Amino acid sequence: MTVYFEDIQIGDSAEYAKTITEADILLFSAVTGDNNPVHLNQEYAEGTPFKTRIAHGMLTAGLISTVVGTRLPGEGTIYLSQSTRFKAPVRIGDTVTARARVIEMDADKKRVKFATECLVAGKVVLEGESLVIAPSRPASA
């Protein structure tokens, strides 16, 4: 799906929800090399302020990429930047809803700025902003 720059308006939004699984954490660790025991070792994690294993913060942040890369603007989007503030942990079994809302547009550069957030049970666990280049409508032949 693609929403072209010319069809996007301030206030438009999209979201994606995913329940975080054991497999997600193991695969993310394998792909990135981030084997921090707070994500992988229950005994270790019990000694942290979280008291249990938590998902990688960047796994949660990656769900924002799903929103802008597959929903709004969607296919053909080029990511330029992402700011992220982690507000609370995400645990195995949590359903994370990632949202992006258009807050600024630059018609000359076809850039779109989004306010982004991830929520678990209505609680913000991540917030930030994304800047992308949106695909432009193809010229008529």
Rosetta constraint file for C-alpha pairs under 8 A:
AtomPair CA 1 CA 70 HARMONIC 6.32 0.50
AtomPair CA 1 CA 71 HARMONIC 6.33 0.50
AtomPair CA 1 CA 74 HARMONIC 5.63 0.50
AtomPair CA 1 CA 75 HARMONIC 6.00 0.50
AtomPair CA 2 CA 70 HARMONIC 7.43 0.50
AtomPair CA 2 CA 71 HARMONIC 6.99 0.50
AtomPair CA 2 CA 72 HARMONIC 6.96 0.50
AtomPair CA 2 CA 73 HARMONIC 5.64 0.50
AtomPair CA 2 CA 74 HARMONIC 4.52 0.50
AtomPair CA 2 CA 75 HARMONIC 5.19 0.50
AtomPair CA 2 CA 76 HARMONIC 7.41 0.50
AtomPair CA 2 CA 135 HARMONIC 7.74 0.50
AtomPair CA 3 CA 7 HARMONIC 6.37 0.50
AtomPair CA 3 CA 8 HARMONIC 6.80 0.50
AtomPair CA 3 CA 71 HARMONIC 7.75 0.50
AtomPair CA 3 CA 72 HARMONIC 6.05 0.50
AtomPair CA 3 CA 73 HARMONIC 4.73 0.50
AtomPair CA 3 CA 74 HARMONIC 6.27 0.50
AtomPair CA 3 CA 135 HARMONIC 7.67 0.50
AtomPair CA 4 CA 8 HARMONIC 6.63 0.50
AtomPair CA 4 CA 73 HARMONIC 6.48 0.50
AtomPair CA 4 CA 134 HARMONIC 6.54 0.50
AtomPair CA 4 CA 135 HARMONIC 5.37 0.50
AtomPair CA 4 CA 136 HARMONIC 5.11 0.50
AtomPair CA 4 CA 137 HARMONIC 5.46 0.50
AtomPair CA 5 CA 73 HARMONIC 7.37 0.50
AtomPair CA 5 CA 110 HARMONIC 6.36 0.50
AtomPair CA 5 CA 134 HARMONIC 5.38 0.50
AtomPair CA 5 CA 135 HARMONIC 5.93 0.50
AtomPair CA 5 CA 136 HARMONIC 5.21 0.50
AtomPair CA 5 CA 137 HARMONIC 7.08 0.50
AtomPair CA 6 CA 136 HARMONIC 6.67 0.50
AtomPair CA 6 CA 137 HARMONIC 6.77 0.50
AtomPair CA 8 CA 12 HARMONIC 6.77 0.50
AtomPair CA 8 CA 73 HARMONIC 7.82 0.50
AtomPair CA 9 CA 102 HARMONIC 7.09 0.50
AtomPair CA 10 CA 101 HARMONIC 7.92 0.50
AtomPair CA 10 CA 102 HARMONIC 5.07 0.50
AtomPair CA 10 CA 103 HARMONIC 5.50 0.50
AtomPair CA 10 CA 104 HARMONIC 6.37 0.50
AtomPair CA 10 CA 105 HARMONIC 7.34 0.50
AtomPair CA 11 CA 101 HARMONIC 5.88 0.50
AtomPair CA 11 CA 102 HARMONIC 5.07 0.50
AtomPair CA 11 CA 103 HARMONIC 6.25 0.50
AtomPair CA 12 CA 101 HARMONIC 5.69 0.50
AtomPair CA 12 CA 102 HARMONIC 5.42 0.50
AtomPair CA 13 CA 72 HARMONIC 7.23 0.50
AtomPair CA 13 CA 99 HARMONIC 7.10 0.50
AtomPair CA 13 CA 100 HARMONIC 5.49 0.50
AtomPair CA 13 CA 101 HARMONIC 4.19 0.50
AtomPair CA 13 CA 102 HARMONIC 6.25 0.50
AtomPair CA 14 CA 67 HARMONIC 6.51 0.50
AtomPair CA 14 CA 71 HARMONIC 6.38 0.50
AtomPair CA 14 CA 72 HARMONIC 6.12 0.50
AtomPair CA 14 CA 99 HARMONIC 5.81 0.50
AtomPair CA 14 CA 100 HARMONIC 5.65 0.50
AtomPair CA 14 CA 101 HARMONIC 6.77 0.50
AtomPair CA 15 CA 67 HARMONIC 5.77 0.50
AtomPair CA 15 CA 71 HARMONIC 7.55 0.50
AtomPair CA 15 CA 97 HARMONIC 6.66 0.50
AtomPair CA 15 CA 98 HARMONIC 5.36 0.50
AtomPair CA 15 CA 99 HARMONIC 4.29 0.50
AtomPair CA 15 CA 100 HARMONIC 6.42 0.50
AtomPair CA 16 CA 63 HARMONIC 7.29 0.50
AtomPair CA 16 CA 66 HARMONIC 7.18 0.50
AtomPair CA 16 CA 67 HARMONIC 5.91 0.50
AtomPair CA 16 CA 97 HARMONIC 5.63 0.50
AtomPair CA 16 CA 98 HARMONIC 5.26 0.50
AtomPair CA 16 CA 99 HARMONIC 6.70 0.50
AtomPair CA 17 CA 95 HARMONIC 6.62 0.50
AtomPair CA 17 CA 96 HARMONIC 5.47 0.50
AtomPair CA 17 CA 97 HARMONIC 4.14 0.50
AtomPair CA 17 CA 98 HARMONIC 6.15 0.50
AtomPair CA 18 CA 95 HARMONIC 5.37 0.50
AtomPair CA 18 CA 96 HARMONIC 5.39 0.50
AtomPair CA 18 CA 97 HARMONIC 6.58 0.50
AtomPair CA 19 CA 92 HARMONIC 7.91 0.50
AtomPair CA 19 CA 93 HARMONIC 5.88 0.50
AtomPair CA 19 CA 94 HARMONIC 5.49 0.50
AtomPair CA 19 CA 95 HARMONIC 3.89 0.50
AtomPair CA 19 CA 96 HARMONIC 6.09 0.50
AtomPair CA 20 CA 24 HARMONIC 6.28 0.50
AtomPair CA 20 CA 25 HARMONIC 7.71 0.50
AtomPair CA 20 CA 55 HARMONIC 7.71 0.50
AtomPair CA 20 CA 91 HARMONIC 7.26 0.50
AtomPair CA 20 CA 92 HARMONIC 5.33 0.50
AtomPair CA 20 CA 93 HARMONIC 5.35 0.50
AtomPair CA 20 CA 94 HARMONIC 5.69 0.50
AtomPair CA 20 CA 95 HARMONIC 6.19 0.50
AtomPair CA 20 CA 96 HARMONIC 7.29 0.50
AtomPair CA 21 CA 25 HARMONIC 6.67 0.50
AtomPair CA 21 CA 92 HARMONIC 5.31 0.50
AtomPair CA 21 CA 93 HARMONIC 5.86 0.50
AtomPair CA 22 CA 26 HARMONIC 6.30 0.50
AtomPair CA 22 CA 92 HARMONIC 6.21 0.50
AtomPair CA 23 CA 27 HARMONIC 5.91 0.50
AtomPair CA 24 CA 28 HARMONIC 6.00 0.50
AtomPair CA 25 CA 29 HARMONIC 6.08 0.50
AtomPair CA 25 CA 39 HARMONIC 7.14 0.50
AtomPair CA 25 CA 40 HARMONIC 7.76 0.50
AtomPair CA 25 CA 55 HARMONIC 6.09 0.50
AtomPair CA 25 CA 56 HARMONIC 7.11 0.50
AtomPair CA 25 CA 59 HARMONIC 7.88 0.50
AtomPair CA 26 CA 30 HARMONIC 6.16 0.50
AtomPair CA 26 CA 40 HARMONIC 7.50 0.50
AtomPair CA 27 CA 31 HARMONIC 6.08 0.50
AtomPair CA 28 CA 32 HARMONIC 5.99 0.50
AtomPair CA 28 CA 33 HARMONIC 7.94 0.50
AtomPair CA 28 CA 34 HARMONIC 7.73 0.50
AtomPair CA 28 CA 56 HARMONIC 7.91 0.50
AtomPair CA 28 CA 59 HARMONIC 6.91 0.50
AtomPair CA 29 CA 33 HARMONIC 5.30 0.50
AtomPair CA 29 CA 34 HARMONIC 4.92 0.50
AtomPair CA 29 CA 35 HARMONIC 5.54 0.50
AtomPair CA 30 CA 34 HARMONIC 7.32 0.50
AtomPair CA 30 CA 35 HARMONIC 7.75 0.50
AtomPair CA 35 CA 39 HARMONIC 7.13 0.50
AtomPair CA 35 CA 40 HARMONIC 6.84 0.50
AtomPair CA 36 CA 40 HARMONIC 6.83 0.50
AtomPair CA 37 CA 41 HARMONIC 4.89 0.50
AtomPair CA 37 CA 42 HARMONIC 7.91 0.50
AtomPair CA 37 CA 44 HARMONIC 6.33 0.50
AtomPair CA 37 CA 45 HARMONIC 6.90 0.50
AtomPair CA 38 CA 42 HARMONIC 7.39 0.50
AtomPair CA 38 CA 44 HARMONIC 6.38 0.50
AtomPair CA 38 CA 45 HARMONIC 4.75 0.50
AtomPair CA 38 CA 48 HARMONIC 7.66 0.50
AtomPair CA 38 CA 52 HARMONIC 7.71 0.50
AtomPair CA 38 CA 53 HARMONIC 5.41 0.50
AtomPair CA 38 CA 54 HARMONIC 6.41 0.50
AtomPair CA 39 CA 45 HARMONIC 7.39 0.50
AtomPair CA 39 CA 53 HARMONIC 5.02 0.50
AtomPair CA 39 CA 54 HARMONIC 5.17 0.50
AtomPair CA 39 CA 55 HARMONIC 5.82 0.50
AtomPair CA 39 CA 56 HARMONIC 6.54 0.50
AtomPair CA 40 CA 53 HARMONIC 6.58 0.50
AtomPair CA 41 CA 45 HARMONIC 6.10 0.50
AtomPair CA 41 CA 53 HARMONIC 6.84 0.50
AtomPair CA 42 CA 46 HARMONIC 6.09 0.50
AtomPair CA 42 CA 52 HARMONIC 6.05 0.50
AtomPair CA 42 CA 53 HARMONIC 5.68 0.50
AtomPair CA 43 CA 47 HARMONIC 7.07 0.50
AtomPair CA 44 CA 48 HARMONIC 7.20 0.50
AtomPair CA 45 CA 50 HARMONIC 6.92 0.50
AtomPair CA 45 CA 51 HARMONIC 5.69 0.50
AtomPair CA 45 CA 52 HARMONIC 4.87 0.50
AtomPair CA 45 CA 53 HARMONIC 5.18 0.50
AtomPair CA 45 CA 54 HARMONIC 8.00 0.50
AtomPair CA 46 CA 50 HARMONIC 7.13 0.50
AtomPair CA 46 CA 51 HARMONIC 4.03 0.50
AtomPair CA 46 CA 52 HARMONIC 5.01 0.50
AtomPair CA 46 CA 53 HARMONIC 7.50 0.50
AtomPair CA 47 CA 51 HARMONIC 6.10 0.50
AtomPair CA 48 CA 52 HARMONIC 7.56 0.50
AtomPair CA 50 CA 54 HARMONIC 7.48 0.50
AtomPair CA 50 CA 89 HARMONIC 7.60 0.50
AtomPair CA 52 CA 91 HARMONIC 7.85 0.50
AtomPair CA 53 CA 91 HARMONIC 6.59 0.50
AtomPair CA 53 CA 92 HARMONIC 7.54 0.50
AtomPair CA 54 CA 89 HARMONIC 6.26 0.50
AtomPair CA 54 CA 90 HARMONIC 5.61 0.50
AtomPair CA 54 CA 91 HARMONIC 4.59 0.50
AtomPair CA 54 CA 92 HARMONIC 6.70 0.50
AtomPair CA 55 CA 59 HARMONIC 6.84 0.50
AtomPair CA 55 CA 60 HARMONIC 7.37 0.50
AtomPair CA 55 CA 89 HARMONIC 7.26 0.50
AtomPair CA 55 CA 90 HARMONIC 5.45 0.50
AtomPair CA 55 CA 91 HARMONIC 5.63 0.50
AtomPair CA 55 CA 92 HARMONIC 6.76 0.50
AtomPair CA 56 CA 60 HARMONIC 6.78 0.50
AtomPair CA 57 CA 61 HARMONIC 6.27 0.50
AtomPair CA 57 CA 86 HARMONIC 7.20 0.50
AtomPair CA 57 CA 89 HARMONIC 7.70 0.50
AtomPair CA 57 CA 90 HARMONIC 7.83 0.50
AtomPair CA 58 CA 62 HARMONIC 5.84 0.50
AtomPair CA 59 CA 63 HARMONIC 6.97 0.50
AtomPair CA 60 CA 64 HARMONIC 7.75 0.50
AtomPair CA 60 CA 90 HARMONIC 7.65 0.50
AtomPair CA 60 CA 96 HARMONIC 7.59 0.50
AtomPair CA 60 CA 118 HARMONIC 7.43 0.50
AtomPair CA 60 CA 126 HARMONIC 7.90 0.50
AtomPair CA 61 CA 65 HARMONIC 7.41 0.50
AtomPair CA 61 CA 84 HARMONIC 7.41 0.50
AtomPair CA 61 CA 118 HARMONIC 7.75 0.50
AtomPair CA 61 CA 126 HARMONIC 7.41 0.50
AtomPair CA 62 CA 66 HARMONIC 6.78 0.50
AtomPair CA 63 CA 67 HARMONIC 6.63 0.50
AtomPair CA 63 CA 98 HARMONIC 5.93 0.50
AtomPair CA 64 CA 68 HARMONIC 6.51 0.50
AtomPair CA 64 CA 98 HARMONIC 5.64 0.50
AtomPair CA 64 CA 99 HARMONIC 6.82 0.50
AtomPair CA 64 CA 100 HARMONIC 7.13 0.50
AtomPair CA 64 CA 116 HARMONIC 7.06 0.50
AtomPair CA 64 CA 117 HARMONIC 7.70 0.50
AtomPair CA 64 CA 118 HARMONIC 7.73 0.50
AtomPair CA 65 CA 69 HARMONIC 5.64 0.50
AtomPair CA 66 CA 70 HARMONIC 5.65 0.50
AtomPair CA 66 CA 71 HARMONIC 7.41 0.50
AtomPair CA 67 CA 71 HARMONIC 5.14 0.50
AtomPair CA 67 CA 72 HARMONIC 6.24 0.50
AtomPair CA 67 CA 74 HARMONIC 7.47 0.50
AtomPair CA 67 CA 98 HARMONIC 7.01 0.50
AtomPair CA 67 CA 99 HARMONIC 6.92 0.50
AtomPair CA 67 CA 100 HARMONIC 6.85 0.50
AtomPair CA 68 CA 72 HARMONIC 4.79 0.50
AtomPair CA 68 CA 73 HARMONIC 5.60 0.50
AtomPair CA 68 CA 74 HARMONIC 5.57 0.50
AtomPair CA 68 CA 77 HARMONIC 7.14 0.50
AtomPair CA 68 CA 100 HARMONIC 7.30 0.50
AtomPair CA 69 CA 73 HARMONIC 6.67 0.50
AtomPair CA 69 CA 74 HARMONIC 4.39 0.50
AtomPair CA 69 CA 75 HARMONIC 5.69 0.50
AtomPair CA 69 CA 76 HARMONIC 7.38 0.50
AtomPair CA 69 CA 77 HARMONIC 5.80 0.50
AtomPair CA 70 CA 74 HARMONIC 3.94 0.50
AtomPair CA 70 CA 75 HARMONIC 5.63 0.50
AtomPair CA 71 CA 75 HARMONIC 7.79 0.50
AtomPair CA 73 CA 77 HARMONIC 6.27 0.50
AtomPair CA 73 CA 134 HARMONIC 5.91 0.50
AtomPair CA 73 CA 135 HARMONIC 7.31 0.50
AtomPair CA 75 CA 135 HARMONIC 7.84 0.50
AtomPair CA 76 CA 134 HARMONIC 7.14 0.50
AtomPair CA 76 CA 135 HARMONIC 5.62 0.50
AtomPair CA 77 CA 132 HARMONIC 6.59 0.50
AtomPair CA 77 CA 133 HARMONIC 5.82 0.50
AtomPair CA 77 CA 134 HARMONIC 4.98 0.50
AtomPair CA 77 CA 135 HARMONIC 5.81 0.50
AtomPair CA 78 CA 132 HARMONIC 5.47 0.50
AtomPair CA 78 CA 133 HARMONIC 5.05 0.50
AtomPair CA 78 CA 134 HARMONIC 6.71 0.50
AtomPair CA 79 CA 130 HARMONIC 7.73 0.50
AtomPair CA 79 CA 131 HARMONIC 6.44 0.50
AtomPair CA 79 CA 132 HARMONIC 4.54 0.50
AtomPair CA 79 CA 133 HARMONIC 6.58 0.50
AtomPair CA 80 CA 130 HARMONIC 7.63 0.50
AtomPair CA 80 CA 131 HARMONIC 5.43 0.50
AtomPair CA 80 CA 132 HARMONIC 5.13 0.50
AtomPair CA 80 CA 133 HARMONIC 7.15 0.50
AtomPair CA 81 CA 130 HARMONIC 5.66 0.50
AtomPair CA 81 CA 131 HARMONIC 5.16 0.50
AtomPair CA 81 CA 132 HARMONIC 7.06 0.50
AtomPair CA 82 CA 128 HARMONIC 7.12 0.50
AtomPair CA 82 CA 129 HARMONIC 5.64 0.50
AtomPair CA 82 CA 130 HARMONIC 4.40 0.50
AtomPair CA 82 CA 131 HARMONIC 6.47 0.50
AtomPair CA 83 CA 128 HARMONIC 5.02 0.50
AtomPair CA 83 CA 129 HARMONIC 5.21 0.50
AtomPair CA 83 CA 130 HARMONIC 6.52 0.50
AtomPair CA 84 CA 126 HARMONIC 6.70 0.50
AtomPair CA 84 CA 127 HARMONIC 5.76 0.50
AtomPair CA 84 CA 128 HARMONIC 4.49 0.50
AtomPair CA 84 CA 129 HARMONIC 6.93 0.50
AtomPair CA 85 CA 126 HARMONIC 5.57 0.50
AtomPair CA 85 CA 127 HARMONIC 5.31 0.50
AtomPair CA 85 CA 128 HARMONIC 5.96 0.50
AtomPair CA 86 CA 125 HARMONIC 6.00 0.50
AtomPair CA 86 CA 126 HARMONIC 4.52 0.50
AtomPair CA 86 CA 127 HARMONIC 6.70 0.50
AtomPair CA 87 CA 124 HARMONIC 6.71 0.50
AtomPair CA 87 CA 125 HARMONIC 4.64 0.50
AtomPair CA 87 CA 126 HARMONIC 5.34 0.50
AtomPair CA 87 CA 127 HARMONIC 7.48 0.50
AtomPair CA 88 CA 124 HARMONIC 7.37 0.50
AtomPair CA 88 CA 125 HARMONIC 4.52 0.50
AtomPair CA 88 CA 126 HARMONIC 7.11 0.50
AtomPair CA 89 CA 125 HARMONIC 6.50 0.50
AtomPair CA 90 CA 94 HARMONIC 6.40 0.50
AtomPair CA 90 CA 96 HARMONIC 7.91 0.50
AtomPair CA 90 CA 120 HARMONIC 7.61 0.50
AtomPair CA 90 CA 125 HARMONIC 7.27 0.50
AtomPair CA 94 CA 120 HARMONIC 6.51 0.50
AtomPair CA 95 CA 120 HARMONIC 5.90 0.50
AtomPair CA 95 CA 121 HARMONIC 7.41 0.50
AtomPair CA 96 CA 118 HARMONIC 6.25 0.50
AtomPair CA 96 CA 119 HARMONIC 5.53 0.50
AtomPair CA 96 CA 120 HARMONIC 5.00 0.50
AtomPair CA 96 CA 121 HARMONIC 7.87 0.50
AtomPair CA 97 CA 118 HARMONIC 5.39 0.50
AtomPair CA 97 CA 119 HARMONIC 5.17 0.50
AtomPair CA 97 CA 120 HARMONIC 6.55 0.50
AtomPair CA 98 CA 116 HARMONIC 7.44 0.50
AtomPair CA 98 CA 117 HARMONIC 5.82 0.50
AtomPair CA 98 CA 118 HARMONIC 4.27 0.50
AtomPair CA 98 CA 119 HARMONIC 6.55 0.50
AtomPair CA 99 CA 116 HARMONIC 5.63 0.50
AtomPair CA 99 CA 117 HARMONIC 5.37 0.50
AtomPair CA 99 CA 118 HARMONIC 6.21 0.50
AtomPair CA 100 CA 114 HARMONIC 5.63 0.50
AtomPair CA 100 CA 115 HARMONIC 5.68 0.50
AtomPair CA 100 CA 116 HARMONIC 4.50 0.50
AtomPair CA 100 CA 117 HARMONIC 6.69 0.50
AtomPair CA 101 CA 114 HARMONIC 5.06 0.50
AtomPair CA 101 CA 115 HARMONIC 5.24 0.50
AtomPair CA 101 CA 116 HARMONIC 6.52 0.50
AtomPair CA 102 CA 112 HARMONIC 6.81 0.50
AtomPair CA 102 CA 113 HARMONIC 5.92 0.50
AtomPair CA 102 CA 114 HARMONIC 4.46 0.50
AtomPair CA 102 CA 115 HARMONIC 6.50 0.50
AtomPair CA 103 CA 112 HARMONIC 7.76 0.50
AtomPair CA 103 CA 113 HARMONIC 5.75 0.50
AtomPair CA 103 CA 114 HARMONIC 5.39 0.50
AtomPair CA 103 CA 115 HARMONIC 6.33 0.50
AtomPair CA 104 CA 112 HARMONIC 5.89 0.50
AtomPair CA 104 CA 113 HARMONIC 4.98 0.50
AtomPair CA 104 CA 114 HARMONIC 7.03 0.50
AtomPair CA 105 CA 110 HARMONIC 7.28 0.50
AtomPair CA 105 CA 111 HARMONIC 5.75 0.50
AtomPair CA 105 CA 112 HARMONIC 4.63 0.50
AtomPair CA 105 CA 113 HARMONIC 6.26 0.50
AtomPair CA 106 CA 110 HARMONIC 5.60 0.50
AtomPair CA 106 CA 111 HARMONIC 5.04 0.50
AtomPair CA 106 CA 112 HARMONIC 6.51 0.50
AtomPair CA 107 CA 111 HARMONIC 6.78 0.50
AtomPair CA 109 CA 133 HARMONIC 7.43 0.50
AtomPair CA 110 CA 133 HARMONIC 5.57 0.50
AtomPair CA 110 CA 134 HARMONIC 5.80 0.50
AtomPair CA 110 CA 135 HARMONIC 7.53 0.50
AtomPair CA 110 CA 136 HARMONIC 7.27 0.50
AtomPair CA 111 CA 131 HARMONIC 6.88 0.50
AtomPair CA 111 CA 132 HARMONIC 5.54 0.50
AtomPair CA 111 CA 133 HARMONIC 4.43 0.50
AtomPair CA 111 CA 134 HARMONIC 6.03 0.50
AtomPair CA 112 CA 131 HARMONIC 5.79 0.50
AtomPair CA 112 CA 132 HARMONIC 5.41 0.50
AtomPair CA 112 CA 133 HARMONIC 6.25 0.50
AtomPair CA 112 CA 134 HARMONIC 6.60 0.50
AtomPair CA 113 CA 129 HARMONIC 6.93 0.50
AtomPair CA 113 CA 130 HARMONIC 5.65 0.50
AtomPair CA 113 CA 131 HARMONIC 4.49 0.50
AtomPair CA 113 CA 132 HARMONIC 6.54 0.50
AtomPair CA 114 CA 129 HARMONIC 5.43 0.50
AtomPair CA 114 CA 130 HARMONIC 5.08 0.50
AtomPair CA 114 CA 131 HARMONIC 6.42 0.50
AtomPair CA 115 CA 127 HARMONIC 7.71 0.50
AtomPair CA 115 CA 128 HARMONIC 6.07 0.50
AtomPair CA 115 CA 129 HARMONIC 4.63 0.50
AtomPair CA 115 CA 130 HARMONIC 6.67 0.50
AtomPair CA 116 CA 127 HARMONIC 5.58 0.50
AtomPair CA 116 CA 128 HARMONIC 5.10 0.50
AtomPair CA 116 CA 129 HARMONIC 5.20 0.50
AtomPair CA 116 CA 130 HARMONIC 6.74 0.50
AtomPair CA 117 CA 124 HARMONIC 6.72 0.50
AtomPair CA 117 CA 125 HARMONIC 7.52 0.50
AtomPair CA 117 CA 126 HARMONIC 5.34 0.50
AtomPair CA 117 CA 127 HARMONIC 4.19 0.50
AtomPair CA 117 CA 128 HARMONIC 6.31 0.50
AtomPair CA 118 CA 124 HARMONIC 5.84 0.50
AtomPair CA 118 CA 125 HARMONIC 5.67 0.50
AtomPair CA 118 CA 126 HARMONIC 5.03 0.50
AtomPair CA 118 CA 127 HARMONIC 6.50 0.50
AtomPair CA 119 CA 123 HARMONIC 5.09 0.50
AtomPair CA 119 CA 124 HARMONIC 4.39 0.50
AtomPair CA 119 CA 125 HARMONIC 5.42 0.50
AtomPair CA 119 CA 126 HARMONIC 7.07 0.50
AtomPair CA 120 CA 124 HARMONIC 6.61 0.50
AtomPair CA 120 CA 125 HARMONIC 6.70 0.50
